Amino acid sequence: MRPRGAGYVVRIDAPWQDFPTDDPATDTRRMNAYIERCILEMPEQYNGKHKRFKTRPRGEARFYA
């Protein structure tokens, strides 16, 4: 996000080589590591507080306080 809400800058990286593989766990670790590196470049712009699971089945514990 640009300063003072002046829009966004979008970066499109080159496609990954050898992806996907036959190992979903390895692919997931690779993807999560990439996302983490991107977040660490500008952590102040990452909204990690999104409450995705807003409803629960009757009797199930809530995810959020």
N, C-alpha and C positions, 0 to 999 in steps of 0.2 A: 504494500500500500504506500502510495506517495504521501509526503507530509501534508498536513492540513486537509486531508480528504480529497486531494487533487487527482484521484484516479489510481490506477494500478500499473505495475510493470509485470509482464508475464514472461517467464523464461521457459523455453522449451529445449530440453537437453536432447542429445542424440539418443537414438534407441539403444537399449542394452544389447550387448552381444550375448549369444547363448542363453537367451531367456524367452520363454520359460523352458525349464528343464523337465526331466521326468520325476523330479523330487519336489513336491509341493512345499515341504517343510523348509528346504534350502531356499526356494524361491521366496517364501514368505519372510524368512530372516533377511534376505537381501533387500527386499522391498521395504521392510520396516527400518533397516539401517539407513537406506536412502532417505526415507521420510524424516527420520530423526536428524540426519545431517542438515536437511533443508530447514527444519524447525530451528535448529541451533544457530543458523545464520541470522535469524531475526525472531528470537523467541517471544518478544513482546507482541508480535503480530499473530501468534498462534492462539486460537481459542480452544483450549483443552477442557473447558468447563461445560461443554454442551451436554445437556441431560437427555441422552438418547432414549433411555428406557423410562418413559414418563408414567406408564401404567403397568401394573402387575396383576397376575391372576388373584382372585379372591383368596385371602389367607397367606399369600406369599409375602416375604419380607421386602421392604423397600430398598432400592439401591442407594438412595441419597437421603441425607438427613433432612 
